[in-house]
Amino acid sequence: MSLFYDTRIRAFLYQTIAIGAVVFVAWAMFSTASANLAKQDIATGFGFLARQAGFVITETAIAYEPTDTFGRAILVGIANTVKVSALAVLFGTILGVLVGIGRLSHNPVLSRLMLAYIEALRNVPLLLYLLLWYSLIISVFPPVRQAIEMLPGVFLSNSGLVMPAMRWASGFEALLVALIVGIAAAVVIERILARRRIATGKETPVATIATLAFLVPLAATSLLADISVSLDIPELGRFRLTGGYHVRPEFVALLIGLTLSASANVAEIVRAGIQAVSKGQWEAATALGLPRSRTLKLVILPQALRIIVPPLTNTYLTVFKNSSLAIAIGYPDLVMVSNTIMNQTGQAIEAIAIFMAVYLGLSILISLVMNWYNARVALRER
Amino acid sequence: MKKRILKLCATAAGIAVGLMASTASAATTLETVKARGKLICGVSMSTPGFATADTKGHMQGFDVDVCRAVASAVFGDPEKVDFVLTNINTRFQALQSGEIDMLSRQTTHTFSREVSLGLDFGPTVFYDGQGLMVPKSLGVNSAKELTDAAICTLPGTTTAQNLSDFFRSIGGKFELVVFENPDENRNAFFSGRCEAISSDRSDLASIRAVANNPDDYVVLPETISKEPLAPSVRQNDSNWRDIVSWSVWMLMAAEERGITQANVDEMAKSEDPEIQRMLGVSEELGKMLNLDNKWGYNIVKGVGNYGEVFERNLGTKTALGLTRGPNTRWSEGGLLYAPPFR
């Protein structure tokens, strides 16, 4: 009996029981579901993933043909979801930081305007905005046969933006390597120069040197390597523009909707973060003679980031999950592809399990990255 | 402390038992429907001609009348039915889970659906096929000319797949734009986002009916698929399946025999032995289905015969303006052929 009074053993026991209960409930649900499905003669299992999909997906971030498998179709859906959410997070953050700072401006017109922007976007469901942006795009712009030619080869219509695409015959990999090397070099040089300036106090023209470091590998590659590119210029066929690169209205409407809603949330987070930095910091920086813009950049924002990052993670997760509203306006994201598959195979449980697992996995990944970033900017005690 | 552990185990076991209990099979569908006093029928969301609510909220349409026929057979009253609006993705789950007793929702009878989805289809109530509709101004006369065009559709098994198959067979490509919501789908087509819209021909007729000017649109001659639309029920309940199937056949047989909503009382006095059997005047066909013996009389009295149901909801005098086409009696070159009532 005395064993039971040992805290460690007791804790271990409780944990085992808790885990056991969870596993048992999960097992019971799983076996009941399978038994029910078997009783109703409903096909089960993931075997369908290897069967031919047979349906067309128009917007594909990775190569896909109707003769590919259901598994491949799901990958296309994932890639489309990731593409639109990643871009929305990027643009939403940039726009949101600007709006958030504008919200704190001493100019009453600007700050009120930003307030109106935030409130208008935060207080109406995103789905309605998506339908609004989409309806606007397809009713404001002309049909594709009367497409507006903005620049030679660039057409705007209610079927989206079509522009010349570059088709690389050779040298693409070399340029890609040069680009990565250039970026790495610029970052490293910037670090070294910054450290030197802190150590010695000597100013160097950092921006110029870093730009050079970025451009030199690119220039060298384009001179030395065999690069041949052909332009694929869109042409007006009988119905549509063929060739070139298409930006479709479904994608644009979704990107605009997600970006704007993210920017409104980011703006409020940024404003809260900046206002949470004590007033004394502003006054101290002013006393040192720093102008307002540099105070913001060098003193306030680095401190505000610590407050901003955790709620920002939340916003990013929301953007990612909201991208599933794509189905309302015809963008083939993961949910839409899964729905089609569900409809073709009738295997709803499996299809939903897959897309839930994907959303869960990617959300956890986003959280991990943001937590890592949060740990980096967090206050470090020295 | 022990108590708490016991409690935890009890809760877990309780949940598990609860889950298991739900597997125990309940009464037959007919018993459930009779006990409830109402049929629950899955129909589509706002498809003119097939299932729409009128200004008073009363459901009407071709699919709706199939449900009403079954309600008449069971209760002798076409109004004893509740309608559940199902969408394309959830319709089969609604049936499998028992949320609805039958599905009457422009659903194509296919091999894989019948074999792998745990359901049984009744007789085909409407022989349809997938077509394409374009604006007249496009100057297109055949679907084969639509290579490289954008085509709007609803998500669904057969629709998108038939288009893929069709364009693969003619060696062309097309841009597919898929909408979850029928309204968005129509709007995208009417505003010119897509050159063509594709669906079952009956559905195209109802899309055309809501256009600002229906004459601006034309349905192309090609029928790129066979779409026999049929009601469905859960598998392994043959009594219920018989009731749904024979209710549909009753509609068809009534038309063959010239029994209408107006003359059914008169026809009940007929000397014709099959009419007597159908209307429950002689023999006990109804009882064999576990229904009232006057089930056939009730169906025709409640909703009329197949021809009346068709003309009322889809026919040339309605906004859809469909002709009977293959949906006419076999004796007139159509495909409707009810097995004999004996």
Boltz contact constraints between the chains, C-beta under 6 A:
constraints:
  - contact:
      token1: [A, 21]
      token2: [B, 12]
      max_distance: 6.0
  - contact:
      token1: [A, 24]
      token2: [B, 12]
      max_distance: 6.0
  - contact:
      token1: [A, 25]
      token2: [B, 12]
      max_distance: 6.0
  - contact:
      token1: [A, 25]
      token2: [B, 15]
      max_distance: 6.0
  - contact:
      token1: [A, 28]
      token2: [B, 16]
      max_distance: 6.0
  - contact:
      token1: [A, 28]
      token2: [B, 19]
      max_distance: 6.0
  - contact:
      token1: [A, 29]
      token2: [B, 19]
      max_distance: 6.0
  - contact:
      token1: [A, 32]
      token2: [B, 19]
      max_distance: 6.0
  - contact:
      token1: [A, 32]
      token2: [B, 20]
      max_distance: 6.0
  - contact:
      token1: [A, 32]
      token2: [B, 23]
      max_distance: 6.0
  - contact:
      token1: [A, 35]
      token2: [B, 23]
      max_distance: 6.0
  - contact:
      token1: [A, 36]
      token2: [B, 23]
      max_distance: 6.0
  - contact:
      token1: [A, 40]
      token2: [B, 118]
      max_distance: 6.0
  - contact:
      token1: [A, 41]
      token2: [B, 118]
      max_distance: 6.0
  - contact:
      token1: [A, 41]
      token2: [B, 235]
      max_distance: 6.0
  - contact:
      token1: [A, 42]
      token2: [B, 118]
      max_distance: 6.0
  - contact:
      token1: [A, 43]
      token2: [B, 116]
      max_distance: 6.0
  - contact:
      token1: [A, 54]
      token2: [B, 161]
      max_distance: 6.0
  - contact:
      token1: [A, 54]
      token2: [B, 164]
      max_distance: 6.0
  - contact:
      token1: [A, 55]
      token2: [B, 160]
      max_distance: 6.0
  - contact:
      token1: [A, 55]
      token2: [B, 161]
      max_distance: 6.0
  - contact:
      token1: [A, 55]
      token2: [B, 164]
      max_distance: 6.0
  - contact:
      token1: [A, 56]
      token2: [B, 164]
      max_distance: 6.0
  - contact:
      token1: [A, 56]
      token2: [B, 176]
      max_distance: 6.0
  - contact:
      token1: [A, 58]
      token2: [B, 175]
      max_distance: 6.0
  - contact:
      token1: [A, 58]
      token2: [B, 176]
      max_distance: 6.0
  - contact:
      token1: [A, 66]
      token2: [B, 164]
      max_distance: 6.0
  - contact:
      token1: [A, 138]
      token2: [B, 191]
      max_distance: 6.0
  - contact:
      token1: [A, 138]
      token2: [B, 193]
      max_distance: 6.0
  - contact:
      token1: [A, 139]
      token2: [B, 191]
      max_distance: 6.0
  - contact:
      token1: [A, 143]
      token2: [B, 192]
      max_distance: 6.0
  - contact:
      token1: [A, 158]
      token2: [B, 192]
      max_distance: 6.0
  - contact:
      token1: [A, 158]
      token2: [B, 193]
      max_distance: 6.0
  - contact:
      token1: [A, 237]
      token2: [B, 148]
      max_distance: 6.0
  - contact:
      token1: [A, 239]
      token2: [B, 148]
      max_distance: 6.0
  - contact:
      token1: [A, 239]
      token2: [B, 149]
      max_distance: 6.0
  - contact:
      token1: [A, 239]
      token2: [B, 195]
      max_distance: 6.0
  - contact:
      token1: [A, 240]
      token2: [B, 148]
      max_distance: 6.0
  - contact:
      token1: [A, 242]
      token2: [B, 148]
      max_distance: 6.0
  - contact:
      token1: [A, 327]
      token2: [B, 180]
      max_distance: 6.0
  - contact:
      token1: [A, 328]
      token2: [B, 180]
      max_distance: 6.0
  - contact:
      token1: [A, 330]
      token2: [B, 177]
      max_distance: 6.0
  - contact:
      token1: [A, 330]
      token2: [B, 178]
      max_distance: 6.0
  - contact:
      token1: [A, 330]
      token2: [B, 179]
      max_distance: 6.0
  - contact:
      token1: [A, 339]
      token2: [B, 89]
      max_distance: 6.0
  - contact:
      token1: [A, 339]
      token2: [B, 155]
      max_distance: 6.0
  - contact:
      token1: [A, 340]
      token2: [B, 155]
      max_distance: 6.0
  - contact:
      token1: [A, 343]
      token2: [B, 89]
      max_distance: 6.0
  - contact:
      token1: [A, 343]
      token2: [B, 156]
      max_distance: 6.0
  - contact:
      token1: [A, 343]
      token2: [B, 157]
      max_distance: 6.0
  - contact:
      token1: [A, 344]
      token2: [B, 157]
      max_distance: 6.0
  - contact:
      token1: [A, 346]
      token2: [B, 116]
      max_distance: 6.0
  - contact:
      token1: [A, 346]
      token2: [B, 117]
      max_distance: 6.0
  - contact:
      token1: [A, 348]
      token2: [B, 93]
      max_distance: 6.0
